[in-house]
Amino acid sequence: MSESDLLLEIGCEELPSSFVEAAIKALPDLVKRRLEGLRLSCQEIRALGTPRRLAVLVRGLAEAQPDLCEELTGPPVRAAFKDGKPTRAAEAFAEKLGVSVDALRRVDTPKGEYLTGTRSERGRPTRELLPKLLEDTIREVPFRKSMRWADLDFAFGRPIQWLVALYGAEVVSLEVAGKRSGRDSFGHRFLAPQPVAISDASAYVELMRKAHVLVDPAEREKALESELARAAQSAEGTLIEDAFLMGENLSLVEEPHVVVGGFDPSYLDLPERVILEVAKGHQRYFGLRSASGKLMPKYLAVVNTALEPALIVKGNDRVMRARLADAQFFYREDLRVPLAERRAKLAGVVFQKRLGTVLEKSDRVERLAASIWGELSLSPAILEAARRGAHLSKCDLVSYMVGEFPELQGDMGASYALAQGEPEAVAEVIKEHYRPKGAHDATASSDAAALVALADRLDTIVACFGIGLAPTGTADPFALRRAVLGLLRTMLDRGFDLSLTTLIALAHRELEDKRLDLSLPELTSKLLEFSAERLRGLLSDKWPADAVRAAIAAGHDRPLDLRGRVAALAALDEKTRTQVGEVFKRATNIAAQASSGEPAAPPADAHKSEQALFEAYRRFASRADALAHAGDYAHLLAEVATIAPVMHQYFLDVFVMSDDLGVRDSRLRLMKAISDRCAKVARLELLAT
């Protein structure tokens, strides 16, 4: 069957960066699902896009559907006929197949007699199917917010300006939002604004490149990296890399160009993070470092045109200077007030209407950090730094600087604390108790900061769950999923062997005056279940999913202990885990019928496999409890691995469910004893499943 390429380009007014990224991510699956639904095959689906256009390029799209011939089963005969006449069920099934009721056949199945029939359909040419497919695709492009324009009953991220739809060299005729499709696209708004006739779908990328539009995000990213490197070298500096800025700028330009701007060196007296945030947050500029590693009074701006760069730099410098002047004013004014004196203002900031103010939360966090310290063997100096850091941790929220740049919370508190004579350990707590801020962000780098990070998240989690604010679907206004992940990651990274049940109880105690909706047992159950899902995802990134599943099923109250059990399970090779899983699945099922009590030794004339298993159990039992208590799960599971082949042979040679009830009971208790001892470490029956 012959093939051609398919192109759909949706030209529109400038889309926000996040809209472009989301659409490019979603388009391939949208098109793939529709092609599969139409039984149309292709070689590749690529999503392309810039701020002014979204495009899909389908390589090697078949020119027609394959013919369809399939056997379908319909309703039972008893429901298809009544008094010898077809019912609506039979008629509907025949209509679905496009045949008469007489053409249906009766077949016997294990469930009874059913009607069957053959549906035959001649494949249609792809050209006939494309208009609706492309129109539906355009309507389904997802945007966080869509808009309507003119008097059209149509919504899109921004008003559509033109449509290009080509199948090979042939225009696919369709009309969306008052725009008819054609072959004319448009080049770069400033460098090549004239129409660009796309001769063939396969020529699209190259023709747009000649018109100064890099529609392929990967090509545009490579060009941006090259431009940034060139500009940094010309400025005699080193680029401060930033993944966020790369992503943002990549979706703001059609062909990247970079200019070098500068600001007065006197602004370098500001904390480095402030300068970088001014450049990043408002202007999307990159910073530069000198050869000595110091921040330079220069920046790199990504622009969409190479025309009049001096004029662009002049305007950018003016804006940067104004922003930095504001920041300098905020910084100087903030330093006039000791950080501790700002704390009283937190009483006027509401954390949550039922949970009180930020000042109340800050008090709870300070006490909770001390309680967590009491569960660990840490030095008094760590407690002192944690307490003082917690006491001051939220004070910068009412500063001028954080009011203007919320992203600097913690960083500014630390800067002010150091400038006002607080110890470095306290400043570190103020800055790092917000860590981790994201899935890939580092956790707190000191024990004192980690204590406050745990306390802060724990208070938020327990309080919000306690008043019914648990996440639902995609709604998570208090970022509780991220908070739980941060809590767990901090415990694991710092090696804090803490009980989740204990932590929940400590936080719940601090909230006694808030009249939570859930009792402590209800809250504990809900949060342990919630944390299990987060732990499963967290640990599965590093270890096999079956090892994680088996270990969590045995309990996850102590995440550090859980990680040790998972690591020990994962150390067993996959073949061993599979064998262990198989024999323990059978043993666990059988053990459910066992009575309580230790198993008795088999009689002297018992089968040698039964005697071998009992001896293996005795050896295992003599060491298992001590190994588990010591957390030596590697040696414990090594012992289990030696039992697995013995159990396998036992099941081959011995019939557990003997007619002799005494023998049966003894054998069942042996299964239960083995299963119960191992269940404290992992539910081994879940391995390799």
C-alpha positions as CSV (number, residue, x, y, z in Angstrom):
1,M,0.0,0.0,0.0
2,S,1.4,3.4,-1.0
3,E,2.0,6.2,1.6
4,S,2.3,10.0,1.8
5,D,3.1,12.4,4.6
6,L,0.4,14.4,6.3
7,L,0.8,18.0,7.6
8,L,-1.5,20.0,9.8
9,E,-0.3,23.5,10.9
10,I,-2.5,25.7,13.0
11,G,-1.3,29.3,12.8
12,C,-2.4,31.6,15.6
13,E,-1.7,34.7,17.6
14,E,1.2,34.3,20.1
15,L,0.7,31.4,22.5
16,P,2.1,31.5,26.1
17,S,5.1,29.3,26.6
18,S,3.2,26.8,28.8
19,F,0.5,26.5,26.1
20,V,3.0,25.6,23.4
21,E,4.7,23.0,25.6
22,A,1.5,21.3,26.7
23,A,0.1,21.2,23.1
24,I,3.3,19.7,21.6
25,K,3.2,17.1,24.3
26,A,-0.4,16.1,23.7
27,L,-0.7,16.3,19.9
28,P,1.0,13.0,19.0
29,D,-1.3,10.9,21.2
30,L,-4.4,12.8,19.9
31,V,-3.5,12.0,16.3
32,K,-2.4,8.5,17.1
33,R,-5.7,7.6,18.8
34,R,-7.7,9.0,15.9
35,L,-5.6,7.2,13.3
36,E,-5.9,3.9,15.1
37,G,-9.7,4.3,15.4
38,L,-9.8,4.7,11.6
39,R,-7.4,1.7,11.1
40,L,-4.9,4.0,9.4
41,S,-1.2,3.1,9.8
42,C,1.8,5.4,9.7
43,Q,5.5,5.4,10.3
44,E,5.9,8.3,12.7
45,I,4.0,11.2,14.3
46,R,5.9,14.4,15.2
47,A,4.5,17.4,17.0
48,L,6.1,20.7,16.1
49,G,5.5,24.3,17.2
50,T,6.5,27.8,18.0
51,P,4.6,30.7,19.7
52,R,2.7,31.4,16.4
53,R,1.9,27.9,15.3
54,L,1.2,24.3,16.3
55,A,1.8,21.5,13.8
56,V,1.7,17.8,13.4
57,L,3.7,15.9,10.8
58,V,2.7,12.3,10.1
59,R,5.2,10.4,8.2
60,G,4.3,7.5,5.9
61,L,0.5,7.6,6.3
62,A,-1.3,4.9,4.4
63,E,-3.4,6.0,1.5
64,A,-6.4,3.9,2.5
65,Q,-7.9,1.8,5.3
66,P,-7.4,-1.9,5.0
67,D,-10.6,-3.9,4.3
68,L,-12.3,-5.1,7.4
69,C,-13.6,-8.6,8.0
70,E,-14.2,-9.7,11.5
71,E,-16.4,-12.2,13.4
72,L,-18.5,-10.7,16.2
73,T,-20.6,-12.4,18.9
74,G,-24.0,-10.9,19.6
75,P,-26.8,-11.6,22.1
76,P,-27.8,-15.0,23.4
77,V,-30.3,-16.8,21.2
78,R,-32.8,-16.8,24.0
79,A,-32.8,-13.0,24.0
80,A,-32.6,-12.6,20.3
81,F,-35.9,-14.4,19.5
82,K,-39.3,-14.6,21.0
83,D,-41.9,-16.9,19.7
84,G,-39.7,-17.5,16.7
85,K,-39.5,-13.9,15.8
86,P,-36.3,-11.7,16.1
87,T,-36.3,-9.2,19.0
88,R,-34.9,-5.7,18.9
89,A,-31.6,-7.2,20.2
90,A,-31.2,-9.4,17.1
91,E,-32.2,-6.6,14.8
92,A,-29.7,-4.2,16.4
93,F,-26.9,-6.7,16.1
94,A,-27.7,-7.3,12.5
95,E,-27.7,-3.5,11.8
96,K,-24.3,-3.2,13.5
97,L,-22.9,-5.7,11.1
98,G,-24.8,-4.3,8.1
99,V,-26.5,-7.6,7.3
100,S,-30.0,-9.1,7.6
101,V,-31.1,-11.1,10.6
102,D,-31.2,-14.2,8.3
103,A,-27.5,-13.9,7.7
104,L,-26.7,-14.3,11.4
105,R,-25.5,-17.7,12.7
106,R,-26.0,-19.6,15.9
107,V,-23.0,-21.1,17.8
108,D,-22.7,-23.1,21.0
109,T,-20.4,-21.6,23.6
110,P,-19.6,-22.6,27.2
111,K,-22.2,-19.9,28.2
112,G,-24.9,-21.2,25.9
113,E,-26.1,-20.6,22.3
114,Y,-25.3,-17.1,20.9
115,L,-25.7,-15.3,17.6
116,T,-22.6,-14.5,15.6
117,G,-22.0,-12.7,12.3
118,T,-19.4,-11.3,10.0
119,R,-18.9,-7.6,9.6
120,S,-17.3,-6.7,6.3
121,E,-16.3,-3.2,5.4
122,R,-14.3,-2.0,2.4
123,G,-11.5,0.3,3.4
124,R,-12.0,4.0,2.5
125,P,-9.4,6.2,0.9
126,T,-7.5,8.3,3.5
127,R,-8.3,11.5,1.7
128,E,-12.0,11.1,2.6
129,L,-11.3,10.6,6.3
130,L,-8.8,13.4,6.8
131,P,-11.1,16.5,7.0
132,K,-13.0,15.2,10.0
133,L,-9.9,13.7,11.6
134,L,-8.0,17.0,11.4
135,E,-11.0,19.2,12.5
136,D,-11.6,16.9,15.5
137,T,-7.8,17.1,16.4
138,I,-7.9,20.9,16.3
139,R,-10.9,21.0,18.6
140,E,-9.2,18.6,21.1
141,V,-5.9,20.4,21.5
142,P,-5.7,21.0,25.3
143,F,-5.1,24.4,26.8
144,R,-5.1,25.4,30.5
145,K,-7.4,28.3,29.4
146,S,-9.0,28.7,26.0
147,M,-10.6,31.8,24.6
148,R,-13.4,32.7,22.1
149,W,-13.2,35.5,19.6
150,A,-15.5,37.3,17.2
151,D,-18.9,35.6,17.2
152,L,-17.6,32.1,16.7
153,D,-18.8,29.2,18.7
154,F,-15.2,27.9,19.0
155,A,-12.5,28.0,21.6
156,F,-8.7,27.7,21.3
157,G,-5.7,28.9,23.1
158,R,-5.4,32.0,21.0
159,P,-7.3,33.2,17.8
160,I,-6.5,31.1,14.8
161,Q,-5.1,33.0,11.9
162,W,-4.4,30.4,9.2
163,L,-4.6,26.7,8.6
164,V,-2.3,24.5,6.5
165,A,-3.5,20.9,5.8
166,L,-1.6,18.8,3.2
167,Y,-1.7,15.1,2.4
168,G,1.4,14.8,0.3
169,A,1.2,17.7,-2.1
170,E,-2.6,17.8,-2.0
171,V,-4.6,20.3,0.1
172,V,-7.0,18.7,2.6
173,S,-10.1,20.9,2.6
174,L,-11.5,21.8,5.9
175,E,-12.8,24.9,7.7
176,V,-12.3,25.7,11.4
177,A,-13.1,28.9,13.2
178,G,-13.9,30.7,10.0
179,K,-10.5,29.8,8.4
180,R,-10.2,27.6,5.4
181,S,-7.2,25.3,5.0
182,G,-4.7,25.9,2.3
183,R,-0.9,25.5,1.6
184,D,0.2,29.0,2.7
185,S,2.0,29.4,6.0
186,F,3.9,32.5,7.2
187,G,7.5,33.0,8.0
188,H,9.1,34.8,10.9
189,R,7.1,37.9,11.9
190,F,10.1,40.3,11.6
191,L,12.7,38.5,9.5
192,A,10.5,36.9,6.8
193,P,6.8,38.0,7.3
194,Q,5.7,37.0,3.8
195,P,3.6,33.9,3.0
196,V,5.4,30.6,2.5
197,A,3.8,28.2,0.1
198,I,4.3,24.6,1.4
199,S,4.7,22.5,-1.8
200,D,4.5,19.2,0.0
201,A,4.0,18.0,3.6
202,S,7.5,16.5,3.6
203,A,9.1,19.8,2.7
204,Y,7.5,21.7,5.6
205,V,10.4,21.8,8.1
206,E,13.0,22.9,5.6
207,L,10.8,25.6,4.0
208,M,10.0,27.1,7.4
209,R,13.7,27.0,8.3
210,K,14.5,29.1,5.3
211,A,11.8,31.5,6.5
212,H,13.6,31.8,9.9
213,V,11.2,29.6,11.7
214,L,12.6,26.5,13.5
215,V,9.4,24.5,14.0
216,D,11.2,21.5,15.5
217,P,11.6,22.2,19.3
218,A,14.8,20.0,19.4
219,E,16.4,21.9,16.6
220,R,15.4,25.2,18.2
221,E,16.8,24.1,21.5
222,K,20.1,23.2,19.9
223,A,20.2,26.6,18.2
224,L,19.4,28.4,21.5
225,E,22.2,26.5,23.3
226,S,24.7,27.6,20.5
227,E,23.5,31.2,20.7
228,L,23.8,31.3,24.5
229,A,27.3,29.8,24.3
230,R,28.4,32.3,21.7
231,A,27.0,35.3,23.6
232,A,28.5,34.2,26.9
233,Q,31.9,33.9,25.2
234,S,31.6,37.3,23.7
235,A,30.8,38.7,27.2
236,E,33.9,36.8,28.6
237,G,31.7,35.0,31.1
238,T,30.2,31.6,31.8
239,L,26.5,30.9,31.4
240,I,24.5,30.2,34.6
241,E,22.4,27.3,33.3
242,D,18.8,27.2,34.2
243,A,16.4,24.5,32.9
244,F,13.3,26.7,33.5
245,L,14.7,29.6,31.5
246,M,15.7,27.2,28.7
247,G,12.1,25.9,28.5
248,E,10.5,29.3,28.7
249,N,12.7,31.0,26.1
250,L,12.5,28.0,23.8
251,S,8.7,28.5,23.5
252,L,8.9,32.3,23.2
253,V,10.8,32.5,20.0
254,E,10.7,31.1,16.5
255,E,14.4,31.6,15.8
256,P,16.5,32.3,18.8
257,H,18.9,35.2,19.0
258,V,20.8,36.3,22.1
259,V,21.9,39.8,23.1
260,V,24.2,40.8,26.0
261,G,23.0,43.4,28.4
262,G,24.4,44.9,31.6
263,F,23.7,46.8,34.8
264,D,25.5,49.0,37.2
265,P,28.1,47.0,39.3
266,S,26.8,48.7,42.4
267,Y,23.8,46.4,42.4
268,L,26.1,43.4,43.0
269,D,25.9,44.4,46.7
270,L,22.5,42.7,46.6
271,P,22.3,39.0,47.4
272,E,23.1,37.0,44.3
273,R,19.8,35.2,44.4
274,V,17.9,38.5,44.3
275,I,19.7,39.7,41.1
276,L,19.1,36.3,39.4
277,E,15.5,36.3,40.4
278,V,15.0,39.8,39.1
279,A,16.6,38.7,35.8
280,K,14.7,35.4,35.7
281,G,11.3,36.2,37.2
282,H,10.4,39.3,35.3
283,Q,12.6,39.3,32.2
284,R,13.6,35.6,31.6
285,Y,17.3,36.6,31.4
286,F,20.2,34.3,32.0
287,G,23.0,35.3,34.4
288,L,26.7,35.1,33.8
289,R,29.7,34.3,36.1
290,S,33.3,35.5,35.7
291,A,36.3,33.2,35.6
292,S,36.6,33.5,39.4
293,G,33.0,32.3,39.8
294,K,31.5,35.7,40.8
295,L,28.3,37.0,39.4
296,M,28.9,39.5,36.6
297,P,27.0,42.8,36.0
298,K,25.8,41.4,32.7
299,Y,23.0,39.2,31.5
300,L,21.9,37.3,28.3
301,A,18.5,38.0,26.8
302,V,16.9,35.7,24.3
303,V,15.1,37.7,21.6
304,N,13.0,36.8,18.5
305,T,14.9,38.9,16.0
306,A,18.4,39.9,14.9
307,L,17.2,43.4,13.9
308,E,18.5,46.4,15.8
309,P,20.2,44.5,18.7
310,A,21.6,47.8,20.2
311,L,18.1,49.2,20.5
312,I,16.9,46.0,22.2
313,V,19.7,46.0,24.7
314,K,19.0,49.7,25.5
315,G,15.4,48.9,26.4
316,N,16.3,45.8,28.3
317,D,18.9,47.6,30.3
318,R,16.5,50.3,31.3
319,V,13.9,47.7,32.5
320,M,16.6,45.7,34.4
321,R,17.9,48.9,36.1
322,A,14.4,49.8,37.3
323,R,13.8,46.3,38.7
324,L,17.1,46.2,40.5
325,A,16.6,49.7,41.9
326,D,13.3,48.5,43.4
327,A,15.0,45.4,44.8
328,Q,17.8,47.5,46.3
329,F,15.2,49.7,48.0
330,F,13.3,46.7,49.4
331,Y,16.6,45.1,50.6
332,R,17.7,48.2,52.5
333,E,14.3,48.8,54.0
334,D,14.0,45.2,55.2
335,L,17.4,45.3,56.9
336,R,16.2,48.2,59.1
337,V,13.9,45.9,61.0
338,P,15.4,42.9,62.9
339,L,14.0,39.6,61.6
340,A,12.6,38.6,65.0
341,E,10.6,41.8,65.2
342,R,8.7,40.9,62.1
343,R,7.4,37.8,63.7
344,A,4.4,39.6,65.3
345,K,3.1,40.5,61.9
346,L,2.6,36.8,61.1
347,A,-0.5,37.0,63.3
348,G,-2.1,39.0,60.5
349,V,-1.4,36.3,57.9
350,V,-4.0,33.5,57.6
351,F,-2.6,30.1,57.0
352,Q,-6.0,28.5,56.7
353,K,-9.2,29.9,58.2
354,R,-9.8,26.8,60.4
355,L,-6.1,26.2,61.2
356,G,-5.2,29.7,62.3
357,T,-2.5,32.2,61.3
358,V,1.0,31.7,60.1
359,L,2.2,32.8,63.5
360,E,0.3,29.9,65.1
361,K,1.7,27.5,62.5
362,S,5.2,28.8,63.2
363,D,4.8,28.1,66.9
364,R,3.6,24.6,66.2
365,V,6.5,23.9,63.9
366,E,9.0,25.1,66.5
367,R,7.5,22.8,69.2
368,L,7.1,19.9,66.7
369,A,10.8,20.2,65.6
370,A,11.8,19.8,69.2
371,S,9.5,16.7,69.6
372,I,11.0,15.1,66.5
373,W,14.5,15.8,67.8
374,G,13.5,13.8,71.0
375,E,12.8,10.8,68.8
376,L,16.4,10.8,67.4
377,S,19.9,10.7,68.9
378,L,21.0,14.1,67.8
379,S,23.2,16.7,69.7
380,P,21.8,19.6,71.8
381,A,23.5,22.0,69.4
382,I,21.3,20.7,66.5
383,L,18.2,21.2,68.7
384,E,19.2,24.8,69.5
385,A,19.8,25.7,65.8
386,A,16.5,24.0,64.8
387,R,14.5,25.8,67.4
388,R,15.9,29.3,66.6
389,G,15.7,28.6,62.9
390,A,12.0,27.5,63.2
391,H,11.3,30.6,65.3
392,L,12.5,32.9,62.5
393,S,11.7,30.6,59.5
394,K,8.5,32.5,58.4
395,C,9.5,36.0,59.3
396,D,10.6,37.0,55.8
397,L,7.1,36.3,54.5
398,V,6.2,39.8,55.7
399,S,9.3,41.5,54.3
400,Y,9.1,43.9,51.3
401,M,11.4,41.7,49.2
402,V,9.4,38.5,49.6
403,G,6.2,40.4,49.0
404,E,7.6,41.4,45.6
405,F,9.4,38.1,44.9
406,P,7.6,35.2,46.7
407,E,10.1,32.8,45.2
408,L,12.8,34.2,47.5
409,Q,11.1,33.1,50.7
410,G,13.7,31.4,52.9
411,D,16.6,32.8,50.9
412,M,15.8,36.3,52.1
413,G,15.2,35.2,55.6
414,A,18.7,33.6,55.6
415,S,20.3,36.7,54.1
416,Y,18.7,39.0,56.7
417,A,19.5,36.6,59.5
418,L,23.2,36.5,58.6
419,A,23.3,40.3,58.1
420,Q,21.8,40.8,61.6
421,G,24.2,38.5,63.4
422,E,22.4,35.1,63.6
423,P,24.6,32.0,63.5
424,E,25.2,30.4,60.1
425,A,23.5,27.2,61.3
426,V,20.3,29.2,62.0
427,A,20.4,30.9,58.6
428,E,20.8,27.5,57.0
429,V,17.6,26.3,58.7
430,I,15.6,29.3,57.5
431,K,16.8,28.8,53.9
432,E,16.6,25.1,53.6
433,H,13.5,24.1,55.6
434,Y,11.6,24.7,52.4
435,R,13.6,21.9,50.7
436,P,12.8,19.9,48.6
437,K,10.7,22.3,46.6
438,G,10.2,19.9,43.7
439,A,10.6,16.3,42.8
440,H,14.2,16.7,41.7
441,D,15.2,19.3,44.2
442,A,17.7,18.4,47.0
443,T,16.6,17.9,50.5
444,A,17.9,19.9,53.5
445,S,21.6,19.5,53.9
446,S,21.8,19.6,57.7
447,D,20.1,17.8,60.5
448,A,18.7,21.0,62.0
449,A,17.2,22.2,58.7
450,A,15.8,18.7,58.1
451,L,14.1,18.7,61.5
452,V,12.3,21.9,60.7
453,A,11.5,20.7,57.1
454,L,9.9,17.6,58.6
455,A,8.0,19.6,61.2
456,D,6.7,22.2,58.7
457,R,5.4,19.6,56.3
458,L,4.0,17.3,59.0
459,D,2.0,20.2,60.5
460,T,0.5,21.0,57.1
461,I,-0.2,17.4,56.2
462,V,-1.9,16.4,59.5
463,A,-3.8,19.7,59.8
464,C,-5.1,19.6,56.2
465,F,-6.1,16.0,56.2
466,G,-7.6,16.5,59.7
467,I,-10.1,19.0,58.4
468,G,-11.0,17.2,55.1
469,L,-8.6,18.9,52.7
470,A,-7.1,15.7,51.4
471,P,-6.2,15.8,47.6
472,T,-8.9,14.7,45.2
473,G,-8.2,14.0,41.6
474,T,-5.9,16.7,40.3
475,A,-7.1,19.2,43.0
476,D,-4.4,19.7,45.7
477,P,-4.4,23.4,46.7
478,F,-2.1,22.8,49.7
479,A,0.4,20.7,47.6
480,L,-0.1,17.8,50.1
481,R,1.2,15.1,47.7
482,R,4.5,17.1,47.3
483,A,4.6,17.7,51.1
484,V,4.4,14.0,51.8
485,L,7.0,13.2,49.2
486,G,9.3,15.8,50.8
487,L,8.7,14.4,54.2
488,L,9.6,10.9,53.1
489,R,12.6,12.0,51.0
490,T,14.0,14.0,53.9
491,M,13.7,11.1,56.3
492,L,15.4,8.7,53.9
493,D,18.1,11.1,52.8
494,R,19.0,12.1,56.4
495,G,18.8,8.5,57.7
496,F,16.2,9.4,60.3
497,D,14.6,6.2,61.6
498,L,11.2,7.6,62.5
499,S,7.8,6.0,62.9
500,L,5.1,7.7,60.8
501,T,2.5,6.8,63.4
502,T,4.5,8.5,66.1
503,L,5.1,11.6,63.9
504,I,1.4,11.9,63.1
505,A,0.6,11.6,66.9
506,L,3.1,14.4,67.7
507,A,1.6,16.7,65.1
508,H,-2.0,15.8,66.1
509,R,-1.2,16.8,69.7
510,E,-0.1,20.3,68.6
511,L,-3.5,20.7,66.8
512,E,-5.8,19.7,69.7
513,D,-7.3,23.3,69.9
514,K,-8.3,23.2,66.2
515,R,-11.1,20.6,66.5
516,L,-10.1,18.4,63.6
517,D,-12.8,16.4,61.9
518,L,-10.9,13.1,62.1
519,S,-9.8,11.3,65.3
520,L,-6.2,10.3,65.7
521,P,-6.8,6.6,64.6
522,E,-8.8,7.7,61.5
523,L,-6.2,10.3,60.6
524,T,-3.3,7.8,61.1
525,S,-5.0,5.2,58.9
526,K,-5.7,7.7,56.1
527,L,-2.2,9.1,56.1
528,L,-0.5,5.8,56.3
529,E,-2.5,4.7,53.2
530,F,-1.6,8.0,51.4
531,S,2.1,7.7,52.3
532,A,2.2,4.1,51.0
533,E,1.4,5.3,47.5
534,R,4.1,8.0,47.7
535,L,6.6,5.4,49.0
536,R,5.8,3.0,46.2
537,G,6.5,5.6,43.6
538,L,9.6,6.9,45.4
539,L,11.3,3.5,45.9
540,S,10.2,2.0,42.5
541,D,12.4,4.6,40.8
542,K,15.5,2.7,42.1
543,W,14.4,-0.9,42.9
544,P,12.2,-3.5,41.2
545,A,8.4,-2.9,41.6
546,D,7.8,-6.4,42.9
547,A,10.3,-6.0,45.7
548,V,8.8,-2.6,46.6
549,R,5.3,-4.1,46.6
550,A,6.2,-7.1,48.7
551,A,8.0,-4.9,51.3
552,I,5.3,-2.3,51.6
553,A,2.6,-5.0,52.1
554,A,4.5,-6.1,55.2
555,G,4.3,-2.5,56.7
556,H,5.8,0.9,56.0
557,D,5.5,2.7,59.3
558,R,9.3,3.2,59.4
559,P,10.3,4.3,55.9
560,L,14.0,3.8,56.6
561,D,13.4,0.3,57.7
562,L,11.2,-0.2,54.6
563,R,14.0,0.9,52.4
564,G,16.4,-1.6,54.0
565,R,13.9,-4.4,53.3
566,V,13.3,-3.3,49.7
567,A,17.1,-3.2,49.1
568,A,17.6,-6.7,50.5
569,L,14.8,-8.1,48.4
570,A,16.1,-6.4,45.3
571,A,19.5,-7.9,45.9
572,L,18.0,-11.3,45.2
573,D,18.2,-12.0,41.5
574,E,15.0,-12.1,39.5
575,K,15.0,-15.9,39.1
576,T,15.3,-16.4,42.9
577,R,12.6,-13.8,43.6
578,T,10.3,-15.6,41.2
579,Q,10.9,-18.9,42.9
580,V,10.4,-17.5,46.3
581,G,7.2,-15.7,45.2
582,E,5.8,-18.9,43.7
583,V,6.4,-21.2,46.7
584,F,5.3,-18.6,49.3
585,K,2.2,-17.8,47.4
586,R,1.2,-21.4,47.8
587,A,2.4,-21.6,51.4
588,T,0.5,-18.4,52.3
589,N,-2.8,-19.6,50.8
590,I,-2.5,-22.9,52.6
591,A,-1.5,-21.3,55.9
592,A,-4.8,-19.4,56.1
593,Q,-6.4,-22.7,57.1
594,A,-3.9,-23.5,59.9
595,S,-4.6,-23.5,63.6
596,S,-2.4,-21.5,66.0
597,G,0.7,-23.0,67.6
598,E,4.2,-24.0,66.7
599,P,4.6,-26.9,64.2
600,A,5.4,-30.4,65.5
601,A,8.4,-32.3,64.1
602,P,7.3,-34.9,61.5
603,P,7.4,-38.6,62.5
604,A,10.5,-40.6,61.7
605,D,8.9,-42.3,58.8
606,A,7.8,-39.0,57.1
607,H,8.9,-38.3,53.6
608,K,12.5,-37.0,53.4
609,S,11.2,-33.8,51.8
610,E,9.0,-33.1,54.8
611,Q,11.9,-33.8,57.2
612,A,14.2,-31.5,55.1
613,L,11.7,-28.6,55.2
614,F,11.2,-28.9,59.0
615,E,14.9,-28.9,59.6
616,A,15.3,-25.9,57.3
617,Y,12.5,-24.1,59.2
618,R,14.2,-24.8,62.5
619,R,17.5,-23.4,61.3
620,F,15.7,-20.4,59.9
621,A,13.6,-19.8,63.0
622,S,16.6,-19.9,65.3
623,R,18.1,-16.9,63.4
624,A,15.2,-15.1,61.8
625,D,14.0,-13.0,64.8
626,A,17.5,-11.9,65.7
627,L,18.3,-10.9,62.1
628,A,15.0,-9.0,61.8
629,H,15.6,-7.2,65.1
630,A,19.0,-6.2,64.0
631,G,17.7,-5.0,60.6
632,D,20.0,-7.5,58.8
633,Y,17.6,-8.2,56.1
634,A,20.2,-9.2,53.5
635,H,21.2,-12.2,55.6
636,L,17.6,-12.9,56.6
637,L,16.5,-13.1,53.0
638,A,19.5,-15.1,52.0
639,E,18.2,-17.7,54.5
640,V,14.7,-17.4,52.9
641,A,16.3,-18.0,49.5
642,T,17.7,-21.3,50.8
643,I,14.3,-22.5,52.0
644,A,12.5,-21.7,48.7
645,P,13.9,-24.8,46.8
646,V,13.3,-27.0,49.8
647,M,9.7,-25.8,49.9
648,H,9.4,-26.3,46.1
649,Q,10.5,-30.0,46.4
650,Y,8.2,-30.4,49.5
651,F,5.2,-29.4,47.4
652,L,6.1,-31.9,44.7
653,D,6.5,-34.8,47.1
654,V,4.1,-34.1,50.0
655,F,0.3,-33.8,49.9
656,V,-0.3,-31.1,52.6
657,M,-4.1,-31.6,52.9
658,S,-3.8,-35.2,54.2
659,D,-7.0,-37.1,55.1
660,D,-5.4,-37.6,58.5
661,L,-6.5,-34.4,60.3
662,G,-3.6,-34.5,62.8
663,V,-1.0,-34.8,60.0
664,R,-2.8,-32.1,58.0
665,D,-2.9,-29.8,61.0
666,S,0.8,-30.2,61.6
667,R,1.7,-29.5,58.0
668,L,-0.5,-26.5,57.9
669,R,1.1,-25.1,61.1
670,L,4.5,-25.5,59.4
671,M,3.3,-23.5,56.5
672,K,1.9,-20.8,58.8
673,A,5.0,-20.6,60.9
674,I,7.2,-20.1,57.8
675,S,4.8,-17.6,56.3
676,D,4.3,-15.6,59.5
677,R,8.0,-15.1,60.2
678,C,8.7,-13.9,56.7
679,A,5.6,-11.7,56.6
680,K,7.2,-9.3,59.1
681,V,9.8,-8.5,56.5
682,A,7.9,-8.8,53.2
683,R,4.8,-10.5,51.7
684,L,6.9,-12.8,49.7
685,E,4.0,-14.2,47.8
686,L,3.8,-10.8,46.0
687,L,7.3,-11.2,44.5
688,A,7.8,-11.4,40.8
689,T,4.0,-11.0,40.1
